[in-house]
Amino acid sequence: MDREQEEMQFLGVFGIYKEAYKIILSWRKIFSQITLALILPLSFIFLAHIEVSNVLFSKIIYNEEELDETQVGTKKYEKISDMISSEWAYFWLFKAAYFTFLLIFSLLSTAAVVYTIACIYTAREVTFKKVMSVVPKVWKRLMITFLSIFIAVFLYNVVSILVLIISVFLIGPSKVVPILLFFLMLYFMGLVYMSIIWQLASVVSVLEEASGIKAMIKSRELIKGKMWVAIIIFFKLNLSSVALHILFERNVVHGSSLGILYRGSFGILSLLLLLVLFLFGLVIQTVIYFVCKSYHHENIDKSALSDHLEVYMGEYVPLKSKDVQLQQFEV
């Protein structure tokens, strides 16, 4: 990073975009290697899941329609019923496998990108081999943070449903629509907030000794004052992802009338755009971490960070909080 840490606090949305672009461009070799090894499989899994899910679900719908037209109690009815049960089992097994591999490659990609940028920040030599040797050890800390946010989101959904039911019961069914709209607005605001906390907590888990709930608390403290910047970036990245998803479904998954050549070309283009989007998003969330540290005047000792990024006796040693917290610099 070319900028001094105290200057990073003044970066806004476009400043963070520019900084992320400069980092990727300046270190394009290492980021290309990370992209091919981790982000490309992640992008492929994401798009392949859309196509395969559509094929499996279409078969289930077709068989269920045929079952409705078949007389109950016949051998054909039983055969179709058994077939539907098997197809649902395959469908949910595929979903479980998809989420497992998506989680693994997502966490590995996050660990690789964050570690690489930390090495760049401390002006340490970074190679693809070194990154891949450290990533599996950092991944364990990210998994703890992911499980913590997963439990938090689960509890958030349970509480939200209970609050909605109680609200409808107390106010009455005549005002269900306005209650539902107001509730959905608050619900999605909370979900966006938790997503931003999770993304920043992932960076904290790699660069500091905190993980799980501690990383989420640290993330919440850091994001104060830069929340709107994070929200705008979050919406732009997710809006781009949703738009790409819709275009892929329309032109590839449901685009049989457009021809194989067009569908294949658009599928490859979608894959390339998605892996660029994933890489850019991971770099941005790491830059936001340094921006937030600068905003709160928490100076990171580069020499201490460099020492803790070393692999000591085969173990990854995270940066201790005393090295990154409560070290004020003059503005």
KOLZA-53832 format. One record per residue (C-alpha): x, y, z; residue number from 1; residue in one letter. Coordinates in Angstrom, 1 decimal. Each point is the difference from the previous one (the first is absolute). Example, Ala and Ser with C-alpha at 12.3 -4.5 7.8 and 13.67 -1.06 7.14 Angstrom:
2
+--------+--------+--------+-----+----+
!     xx !     yy !     zz !   i ! aa !
+--------+--------+--------+-----+----+
!   12.3 !   -4.5 !    7.8 !   1 !  a !
!    1.4 !    3.4 !   -0.7 !   2 !  s !
+--------+--------+--------+-----+----+
This chain:
331
+--------+--------+--------+-----+----+
!     xx !     yy !     zz !   i ! aa !
+--------+--------+--------+-----+----+
!    0.0 !    0.0 !    0.0 !   1 !  m !
!    1.4 !    3.4 !   -1.0 !   2 !  d !
!   -2.1 !    2.0 !    2.5 !   3 !  r !
!    1.1 !    0.7 !    3.5 !   4 !  e !
!   -2.3 !   -1.4 !    2.6 !   5 !  q !
!   -1.2 !    3.4 !    1.4 !   6 !  e !
!   -1.1 !    1.0 !   -3.5 !   7 !  e !
!   -2.2 !   -3.0 !   -0.5 !   8 !  m !
!   -2.7 !    1.3 !    2.4 !   9 !  q !
!   -1.0 !    2.6 !   -2.6 !  10 !  f !
!   -0.8 !   -2.6 !   -2.7 !  11 !  l !
!   -3.6 !   -0.1 !   -1.1 !  12 !  g !
!   -1.8 !   -2.5 !   -2.3 !  13 !  v !
!    1.9 !    0.9 !   -3.2 !  14 !  f !
!    3.3 !    0.4 !    1.9 !  15 !  g !
!   -0.4 !   -3.6 !    1.3 !  16 !  i !
!   -0.8 !   -1.2 !   -3.5 !  17 !  y !
!    3.1 !    1.7 !   -1.4 !  18 !  k !
!    2.2 !   -1.3 !    2.8 !  19 !  e !
!   -1.2 !   -3.6 !   -0.6 !  20 !  a !
!    0.5 !    0.3 !   -3.8 !  21 !  y !
!    3.6 !    1.3 !    0.5 !  22 !  k !
!    0.8 !   -2.9 !    2.4 !  23 !  i !
!   -1.3 !   -2.6 !   -2.5 !  24 !  i !
!    1.7 !    1.6 !   -2.9 !  25 !  l !
!    3.4 !    0.5 !    1.7 !  26 !  s !
!    0.0 !   -3.6 !    1.3 !  27 !  w !
!   -1.9 !   -1.6 !   -2.9 !  28 !  r !
!    2.3 !   -3.1 !   -0.1 !  29 !  k !
!   -0.8 !   -1.2 !    3.5 !  30 !  i !
!   -3.6 !    0.9 !   -0.2 !  31 !  f !
!   -0.3 !   -1.8 !   -3.4 !  32 !  s !
!    1.4 !   -3.1 !    1.7 !  33 !  q !
!   -2.4 !    0.2 !    2.9 !  34 !  i !
!   -2.9 !    0.6 !   -2.4 !  35 !  t !
!    0.9 !   -3.1 !   -2.1 !  36 !  l !
!    0.5 !   -2.2 !    3.0 !  37 !  a !
!   -2.9 !    1.1 !    2.3 !  38 !  l !
!   -2.3 !    2.6 !   -1.5 !  39 !  i !
!   -0.5 !   -1.7 !   -3.4 !  40 !  l !
!   -1.3 !   -3.2 !    1.6 !  41 !  p !
!   -2.2 !    2.1 !    2.4 !  42 !  l !
!   -1.5 !    1.8 !   -3.0 !  43 !  s !
!   -0.5 !   -3.2 !   -2.0 !  44 !  f !
!   -1.7 !   -1.7 !    2.9 !  45 !  i !
!   -2.3 !    3.0 !    0.4 !  46 !  f !
!   -1.1 !    0.0 !   -3.6 !  47 !  l !
!   -0.1 !   -3.8 !   -0.4 !  48 !  a !
!   -2.3 !   -0.1 !    3.0 !  49 !  h !
!   -2.6 !    2.2 !   -1.8 !  50 !  i !
!    0.0 !   -2.2 !   -3.1 !  51 !  e !
!   -0.1 !   -3.4 !    1.9 !  52 !  v !
!   -2.6 !    1.2 !    2.4 !  53 !  s !
!   -2.2 !    1.0 !   -2.9 !  54 !  n !
!    0.3 !   -3.4 !   -1.7 !  55 !  v !
!   -0.7 !   -1.9 !    3.2 !  56 !  l !
!   -2.9 !    2.2 !    1.0 !  57 !  f !
!   -1.5 !   -0.1 !   -3.5 !  58 !  s !
!   -0.1 !   -3.8 !    0.2 !  59 !  k !
!   -1.7 !    0.0 !    3.3 !  60 !  i !
!   -2.7 !    2.5 !   -1.2 !  61 !  i !
!   -0.6 !   -2.1 !   -3.2 !  62 !  y !
!   -0.4 !   -3.2 !    2.0 !  63 !  n !
!   -2.3 !    1.6 !    2.6 !  64 !  e !
!   -2.2 !    1.2 !   -2.9 !  65 !  e !
!   -0.1 !   -3.5 !   -1.4 !  66 !  e !
!   -0.7 !   -1.4 !    3.4 !  67 !  l !
!   -3.1 !    2.3 !    0.3 !  68 !  d !
!   -1.3 !   -1.5 !   -3.2 !  69 !  e !
!    0.6 !   -3.6 !    1.1 !  70 !  t !
!   -2.6 !   -2.1 !    1.8 !  71 !  q !
!    0.8 !   -0.5 !    3.7 !  72 !  v !
!    0.9 !   -3.6 !    1.0 !  73 !  g !
!    1.3 !   -1.1 !   -3.4 !  74 !  t !
!    3.5 !   -1.4 !   -0.6 !  75 !  k !
!    0.8 !    3.0 !   -2.2 !  76 !  k !
!   -1.1 !    2.4 !    2.8 !  77 !  y !
!    2.3 !   -1.8 !    2.5 !  78 !  e !
!    2.9 !    0.0 !   -2.4 !  79 !  k !
!   -0.3 !    3.7 !   -0.7 !  80 !  i !
!   -0.4 !    0.7 !    3.7 !  81 !  s !
!    3.2 !   -1.9 !    0.8 !  82 !  d !
!    1.8 !    1.8 !   -2.8 !  83 !  m !
!   -1.1 !    3.4 !    1.4 !  84 !  i !
!    1.2 !   -1.0 !    3.5 !  85 !  s !
!    3.4 !   -1.0 !   -1.4 !  86 !  s !
!    0.3 !    3.2 !   -2.1 !  87 !  e !
!   -0.7 !    2.1 !    3.1 !  88 !  w !
!    2.7 !   -1.9 !    1.9 !  89 !  a !
!    2.5 !    0.6 !   -2.8 !  90 !  y !
!   -1.1 !    3.7 !   -0.1 !  91 !  f !
!    0.7 !    0.6 !    3.7 !  92 !  w !
!    3.2 !   -2.0 !   -0.1 !  93 !  l !
!    1.2 !    2.1 !   -2.9 !  94 !  f !
!   -0.9 !    3.2 !    1.9 !  95 !  k !
!    1.9 !   -1.3 !    3.1 !  96 !  a !
!    3.1 !   -0.8 !   -2.1 !  97 !  a !
!   -0.3 !    3.4 !   -1.8 !  98 !  y !
!   -0.1 !    2.0 !    3.3 !  99 !  f !
!    2.9 !   -2.0 !    1.4 ! 100 !  t !
!    2.3 !    0.6 !   -3.0 ! 101 !  f !
!   -1.2 !    3.6 !   -0.3 ! 102 !  l !
!    0.9 !    0.6 !    3.7 ! 103 !  l !
!    3.4 !   -1.7 !   -0.3 ! 104 !  i !
!    1.1 !    2.0 !   -3.1 ! 105 !  f !
!   -1.5 !    3.2 !    1.3 ! 106 !  s !
!    1.9 !   -0.2 !    3.3 ! 107 !  l !
!    3.2 !   -1.1 !   -1.7 ! 108 !  l !
!   -0.2 !    2.9 !   -2.5 ! 109 !  s !
!   -0.6 !    2.5 !    2.8 ! 110 !  t !
!    3.0 !   -1.3 !    2.0 ! 111 !  a !
!    2.2 !    0.1 !   -3.1 ! 112 !  a !
!   -1.0 !    3.6 !   -1.0 ! 113 !  v !
!    0.2 !    1.5 !    3.5 ! 114 !  v !
!    3.3 !   -1.6 !    0.8 ! 115 !  y !
!    1.5 !    1.1 !   -3.4 ! 116 !  t !
!   -1.1 !    3.6 !    0.5 ! 117 !  i !
!    1.4 !    0.0 !    3.6 ! 118 !  a !
!    3.3 !   -1.1 !   -1.5 ! 119 !  c !
!   -0.2 !    2.8 !   -2.6 ! 120 !  i !
!   -0.8 !    2.5 !    2.8 ! 121 !  y !
!    3.1 !   -1.0 !    2.0 ! 122 !  t !
!    2.2 !   -0.1 !   -3.1 ! 123 !  a !
!    0.8 !   -3.7 !    0.6 ! 124 !  r !
!    0.9 !   -2.4 !   -2.8 ! 125 !  e !
!   -3.1 !   -1.9 !   -0.9 ! 126 !  v !
!   -0.2 !   -3.1 !   -2.3 ! 127 !  t !
!   -2.8 !   -2.2 !   -1.0 ! 128 !  f !
!    1.6 !   -3.0 !    1.7 ! 129 !  k !
!    0.3 !    1.9 !    3.3 ! 130 !  k !
!   -3.6 !    1.1 !   -0.2 ! 131 !  v !
!   -1.3 !   -3.5 !   -0.7 ! 132 !  m !
!    2.0 !   -1.3 !    3.0 ! 133 !  s !
!   -1.5 !    2.5 !    2.4 ! 134 !  v !
!   -3.6 !    0.0 !   -1.3 ! 135 !  v !
!   -1.1 !   -3.4 !    1.5 ! 136 !  p !
!    1.1 !    1.1 !    3.5 ! 137 !  k !
!   -1.8 !    3.4 !   -0.3 ! 138 !  v !
!   -3.0 !   -1.8 !   -1.4 ! 139 !  w !
!   -0.8 !   -1.6 !    3.4 ! 140 !  k !
!   -0.4 !    3.4 !    1.6 ! 141 !  r !
!   -2.3 !    1.1 !   -2.8 ! 142 !  l !
!   -2.1 !   -3.1 !    0.5 ! 143 !  m !
!   -0.5 !    0.9 !    3.7 ! 144 !  i !
!   -1.1 !    3.5 !   -1.0 ! 145 !  t !
!   -2.3 !   -1.4 !   -2.7 ! 146 !  f !
!   -1.7 !   -2.4 !    2.4 ! 147 !  l !
!   -0.5 !    2.9 !    2.5 ! 148 !  s !
!   -1.7 !    2.2 !   -2.6 ! 149 !  i !
!   -2.0 !   -2.9 !   -1.2 ! 150 !  f !
!   -1.4 !   -0.6 !    3.5 ! 151 !  i !
!   -0.6 !    3.7 !    0.4 ! 152 !  a !
!   -1.9 !    0.2 !   -3.3 ! 153 !  v !
!   -2.1 !   -3.1 !    0.9 ! 154 !  f !
!   -0.9 !    1.5 !    3.4 ! 155 !  l !
!   -0.8 !    3.3 !   -1.8 ! 156 !  y !
!   -2.4 !   -1.7 !   -2.3 ! 157 !  n !
!   -1.7 !   -1.9 !    2.8 ! 158 !  v !
!   -0.5 !    3.1 !    2.1 ! 159 !  v !
!   -1.2 !    2.0 !   -3.1 ! 160 !  s !
!   -2.7 !   -2.7 !   -0.8 ! 161 !  i !
!   -1.2 !    0.1 !    3.7 ! 162 !  l !
!   -0.1 !    3.8 !    0.0 ! 163 !  v !
!   -2.0 !    0.0 !   -3.2 ! 164 !  l !
!   -2.5 !   -2.6 !    1.3 ! 165 !  i !
!   -0.5 !    1.9 !    3.3 ! 166 !  i !
!   -0.4 !    3.3 !   -1.8 ! 167 !  s !
!   -2.6 !   -1.3 !   -2.3 ! 168 !  v !
!   -1.8 !   -1.6 !    2.9 ! 169 !  f !
!    0.0 !    3.2 !    2.1 ! 170 !  l !
!   -0.9 !    2.5 !   -2.7 ! 171 !  i !
!   -2.4 !   -2.2 !   -2.0 ! 172 !  g !
!   -0.2 !   -1.5 !   -3.5 ! 173 !  p !
!   -1.5 !    3.1 !   -1.5 ! 174 !  s !
!    3.4 !    1.7 !    0.1 ! 175 !  k !
!    2.0 !   -2.9 !   -1.2 ! 176 !  v !
!    1.3 !    1.6 !   -3.2 ! 177 !  v !
!    1.5 !    3.2 !    1.6 ! 178 !  p !
!    1.4 !   -2.1 !    2.8 ! 179 !  i !
!    1.6 !   -2.4 !   -2.4 ! 180 !  l !
!    1.6 !    2.8 !   -2.1 ! 181 !  l !
!    1.3 !    1.8 !    3.0 ! 182 !  f !
!    1.3 !   -3.3 !    1.5 ! 183 !  f !
!    1.7 !   -1.0 !   -3.3 ! 184 !  l !
!    1.8 !    3.4 !   -0.2 ! 185 !  m !
!    1.4 !   -0.4 !    3.5 ! 186 !  l !
!    0.8 !   -3.6 !   -0.6 ! 187 !  y !
!    2.1 !    0.6 !   -3.1 ! 188 !  f !
!    1.7 !    3.0 !    1.6 ! 189 !  m !
!    1.1 !   -2.4 !    2.8 ! 190 !  g !
!    1.1 !   -2.6 !   -2.5 ! 191 !  l !
!    2.1 !    2.5 !   -1.9 ! 192 !  v !
!    1.6 !    1.2 !    3.2 ! 193 !  y !
!    0.9 !   -3.6 !    1.1 ! 194 !  m !
!    1.4 !   -0.8 !   -3.5 ! 195 !  s !
!    2.3 !    3.0 !    0.2 ! 196 !  i !
!    1.1 !   -0.9 !    3.5 ! 197 !  i !
!    0.8 !   -3.6 !   -1.2 ! 198 !  w !
!    2.1 !    1.2 !   -2.9 ! 199 !  q !
!    2.1 !    2.3 !    2.1 ! 200 !  l !
!    0.2 !   -2.7 !    2.7 ! 201 !  a !
!    1.5 !   -2.4 !   -2.5 ! 202 !  s !
!    2.9 !    2.5 !   -0.5 ! 203 !  v !
!    0.4 !    0.4 !    3.7 ! 204 !  v !
!    0.2 !   -3.7 !    0.5 ! 205 !  s !
!    2.9 !   -0.2 !   -2.4 ! 206 !  v !
!    2.0 !    3.0 !    1.2 ! 207 !  l !
!   -0.8 !    0.0 !    3.8 ! 208 !  e !
!   -0.2 !   -2.5 !    2.8 ! 209 !  e !
!   -3.8 !    0.4 !    0.1 ! 210 !  a !
!   -2.3 !   -2.5 !   -1.6 ! 211 !  s !
!   -3.7 !   -1.0 !    0.4 ! 212 !  g !
!   -2.0 !    2.3 !    2.2 ! 213 !  i !
!    3.1 !    2.1 !    0.9 ! 214 !  k !
!    0.7 !    0.7 !   -3.7 ! 215 !  a !
!   -3.7 !    1.0 !   -0.5 ! 216 !  m !
!    0.2 !    2.4 !    3.0 ! 217 !  i !
!    3.3 !    1.5 !   -1.3 ! 218 !  k !
!   -1.5 !    0.3 !   -3.5 ! 219 !  s !
!   -3.0 !    1.9 !    1.4 ! 220 !  r !
!    2.3 !    2.4 !    1.8 ! 221 !  e !
!    2.1 !    0.6 !   -3.1 ! 222 !  l !
!   -2.9 !    0.6 !   -2.4 ! 223 !  i !
!   -1.3 !    2.9 !    2.1 ! 224 !  k !
!    0.4 !    3.2 !   -2.0 ! 225 !  g !
!    0.5 !   -1.8 !   -3.3 ! 226 !  k !
!   -3.4 !   -1.8 !    0.0 ! 227 !  m !
!   -1.5 !    1.9 !   -2.9 ! 228 !  w !
!    3.1 !   -0.5 !   -2.1 ! 229 !  v !
!   -0.2 !   -3.8 !    0.7 ! 230 !  a !
!   -3.7 !   -0.1 !   -0.7 ! 231 !  i !
!    0.3 !    1.7 !   -3.4 ! 232 !  i !
!    2.9 !   -2.3 !   -1.0 ! 233 !  i !
!   -2.0 !   -3.0 !    1.3 ! 234 !  f !
!   -3.0 !    0.9 !   -2.1 ! 235 !  f !
!    2.0 !    0.7 !   -3.1 ! 236 !  k !
!    1.8 !   -3.3 !    0.1 ! 237 !  l !
!   -3.1 !   -2.1 !    0.9 ! 238 !  n !
!   -2.1 !    1.8 !   -2.6 ! 239 !  l !
!    2.7 !   -0.9 !   -2.6 ! 240 !  s !
!   -0.1 !   -3.6 !    1.2 ! 241 !  s !
!   -3.8 !   -0.2 !   -0.2 ! 242 !  v !
!    0.0 !    1.6 !   -3.5 ! 243 !  a !
!    2.6 !   -2.5 !   -1.2 ! 244 !  l !
!   -2.1 !   -2.8 !    1.5 ! 245 !  h !
!   -3.2 !    1.1 !   -1.8 ! 246 !  i !
!    1.8 !    0.4 !   -3.3 ! 247 !  l !
!    1.6 !   -3.4 !    0.3 ! 248 !  f !
!   -3.3 !   -1.7 !    0.7 ! 249 !  e !
!   -1.7 !    1.9 !   -2.9 ! 250 !  r !
!    2.7 !   -0.6 !   -2.6 ! 251 !  n !
!    1.5 !   -3.3 !    1.0 ! 252 !  v !
!   -2.3 !   -2.0 !    2.3 ! 253 !  v !
!   -3.3 !    0.9 !   -1.8 ! 254 !  h !
!    1.6 !    1.1 !   -3.3 ! 255 !  g !
!   -0.4 !   -3.2 !   -2.0 ! 256 !  s !
!   -1.6 !    1.9 !   -2.9 ! 257 !  s !
!    3.1 !    2.2 !   -0.2 ! 258 !  l !
!    2.3 !   -2.7 !   -1.3 ! 259 !  g !
!    2.8 !   -2.0 !    1.5 ! 260 !  i !
!    2.8 !    2.3 !   -1.2 ! 261 !  l !
!   -1.6 !    3.1 !    1.5 ! 262 !  y !
!   -0.8 !   -1.7 !    3.3 ! 263 !  r !
!    3.6 !   -1.4 !    0.3 ! 264 !  g !
!    1.5 !    3.4 !   -0.8 ! 265 !  s !
!   -2.2 !    1.8 !    2.5 ! 266 !  f !
!    0.7 !   -2.7 !    2.6 ! 267 !  g !
!    3.8 !    0.5 !   -0.4 ! 268 !  i !
!   -0.5 !    3.8 !    0.2 ! 269 !  l !
!   -2.1 !   -0.4 !    3.1 ! 270 !  s !
!    2.7 !   -2.1 !    1.6 ! 271 !  l !
!    2.7 !    2.6 !   -0.8 ! 272 !  l !
!   -2.1 !    2.9 !    1.4 ! 273 !  l !
!   -0.9 !   -1.9 !    3.1 ! 274 !  l !
!    3.6 !   -0.9 !    0.9 ! 275 !  l !
!    1.0 !    3.6 !   -0.5 ! 276 !  v !
!   -2.9 !    1.1 !    2.2 ! 277 !  l !
!    1.0 !   -2.5 !    2.8 ! 278 !  f !
!    3.7 !    1.1 !   -0.1 ! 279 !  l !
!   -0.9 !    3.7 !    0.0 ! 280 !  f !
!   -2.4 !   -0.5 !    2.9 ! 281 !  g !
!    2.6 !   -1.9 !    2.1 ! 282 !  l !
!    2.6 !    2.7 !   -0.6 ! 283 !  v !
!   -2.5 !    2.7 !    0.8 ! 284 !  i !
!   -1.0 !   -1.5 !    3.4 ! 285 !  q !
!    3.7 !   -0.1 !    1.0 ! 286 !  t !
!    0.5 !    3.6 !   -1.1 ! 287 !  v !
!   -3.0 !    1.0 !    2.1 ! 288 !  i !
!    1.6 !   -1.7 !    3.0 ! 289 !  y !
!    3.1 !    2.3 !   -0.3 ! 290 !  f !
!   -2.2 !    3.0 !   -0.7 ! 291 !  v !
!   -2.0 !   -0.7 !    3.2 ! 292 !  c !
!    3.2 !   -0.5 !    2.0 ! 293 !  k !
!    1.2 !    3.4 !   -1.2 ! 294 !  s !
!   -3.3 !    1.7 !    0.6 ! 295 !  y !
!    0.1 !   -1.1 !    3.7 ! 296 !  h !
!    3.7 !    1.0 !    0.2 ! 297 !  h !
!    1.1 !   -3.5 !    0.8 ! 298 !  e !
!    3.5 !   -0.2 !   -1.4 ! 299 !  n !
!    1.2 !   -3.4 !   -1.2 ! 300 !  i !
!    3.6 !   -0.6 !    0.7 ! 301 !  d !
!    1.3 !   -1.3 !   -3.3 ! 302 !  k !
!    3.0 !   -1.7 !    1.4 ! 303 !  s !
!   -2.2 !   -1.8 !    2.6 ! 304 !  a !
!   -2.5 !   -1.0 !   -2.7 ! 305 !  l !
!    2.8 !   -1.3 !   -2.1 ! 306 !  s !
!    1.4 !   -2.1 !    2.8 ! 307 !  d !
!   -3.4 !   -1.5 !    0.7 ! 308 !  h !
!   -0.6 !   -0.8 !   -3.6 ! 309 !  l !
!    3.0 !   -2.3 !    0.0 ! 310 !  e !
!   -0.5 !   -3.7 !    0.3 ! 311 !  v !
!    1.7 !   -1.0 !    3.2 ! 312 !  y !
!    0.8 !   -3.7 !    0.5 ! 313 !  m !
!   -2.7 !   -0.8 !   -2.5 ! 314 !  g !
!   -2.8 !    1.9 !    1.8 ! 315 !  e !
!   -1.7 !    3.2 !   -1.1 ! 316 !  y !
!    0.3 !    2.6 !    2.8 ! 317 !  v !
!   -2.7 !    2.6 !   -0.2 ! 318 !  p !
!    0.6 !    3.6 !    0.8 ! 319 !  l !
!   -0.6 !    0.7 !    3.7 ! 320 !  k !
!   -2.5 !    2.7 !    0.9 ! 321 !  s !
!    2.6 !    2.0 !    2.0 ! 322 !  k !
!    1.9 !    0.5 !   -3.3 ! 323 !  d !
!   -3.0 !    1.4 !   -1.9 ! 324 !  v !
!   -2.3 !    1.6 !    2.6 ! 325 !  q !
!    0.2 !    3.1 !    2.1 ! 326 !  l !
!    3.2 !    1.3 !   -1.7 ! 327 !  q !
!   -1.0 !    3.5 !   -0.9 ! 328 !  q !
!    1.8 !    2.1 !   -2.6 ! 329 !  f !
!   -0.2 !    3.7 !   -0.4 ! 330 !  e !
!   -2.4 !    1.2 !   -2.7 ! 331 !  v !
+--------+--------+--------+-----+----+
